[in-house]
Amino acid sequence: MTLNELYQKLLSESIAEMDMVSFKVHTDDKGVVTAVEVKYTPKDSQDKRKG
């Protein structure tokens, strides 16, 4: 998927074509969420690494 293709799709459509590989929630000292990091890879990239 190119950057242009990503911008033209709804976020939910793009995520449906990918696998989540990392999910991190960052909070302050009071437990308030300040940021969420989510990393995705294309679904077929996992298969390419295996061989």
Secondary structure by P-SEA (a helix, b strand, c coil): ccaaaaaaccaaaaaaaccccbbbbbbcccccccbbbbbbcccaaaaaaac
